[in-house]
Amino acid sequence: MKVLLLGVALGLLYAGQGEAQLLLVPFSGEWKTHYIAASNKDKITEDGPFHIYVRHIQFHPDNTVDVDFYIKSNGECVKKHVTGVKRKTGVYDVEYAGQNEVTLVQVTHESIIGYIHNVDEEGKETDLVGIIGKRDKLSDTDYQKFKKETSDKGIPEENIVNFTDNDDCPEE
Ligand SMILES: *[C@@H]1O[C@H](CO)[C@@H](O)[C@H](O)[C@H]1NC(C)=O
């Protein structure tokens, strides 16, 4: 009986996690980078791996997420694609410029705030916070939430890069 109950409880837990991913599916679509902050600014300045112009995000019901974006290399836009694999609700493992643990901090139809812990190929650790949006402008509330997350992670304000005024990469 105990085993049976445990089985049911685990089943519900897994159903709950699957549903959480299903709930994210409608947030798939076109997105644009607004701001990224990093404890190590080299990662987010031009030619850095996280100088990222997001284009499209697809949350899949099978617990993966696909992200299409551009980075800049010697002034050229370079198209990139990564796939994240869900570790637990709202947390994804992504292989890109080393290993990343990506945590969704806030998801709305207006903006997504994410926290990334990156360990690069040399073992150097970097904390990053990014906010992407649906429109040309973010609401002040969303920007303040991003700034709070940035300071909570100990990232100085001067390490915030504004991506809204320098995006000259192709639309798709
Ligand atoms: C970011 O750049 C945009 C476009 O130039 C500007 O409107 C916005 O005020 C900037 N954000 C901050 C916080 O300076």
The ligand as an ORCA input file, in Angstrom:
! r2SCAN-3c Opt
* xyz 0 1
  C      18.763     51.857    -23.741
  O      18.821     52.344    -25.073
  C      17.571     52.846    -25.538
  C      17.755     53.231    -27.016
  O      18.826     54.127    -27.192
  C      17.149     54.034    -24.676
  O      15.881     54.503    -25.122
  C      17.046     53.580    -23.229
  O      16.749     54.671    -22.405
  C      18.366     52.961    -22.779
  N      18.207     52.445    -21.424
  C      18.870     52.932    -20.378
  C      18.571     52.317    -19.055
  O      19.698     53.808    -20.466
*
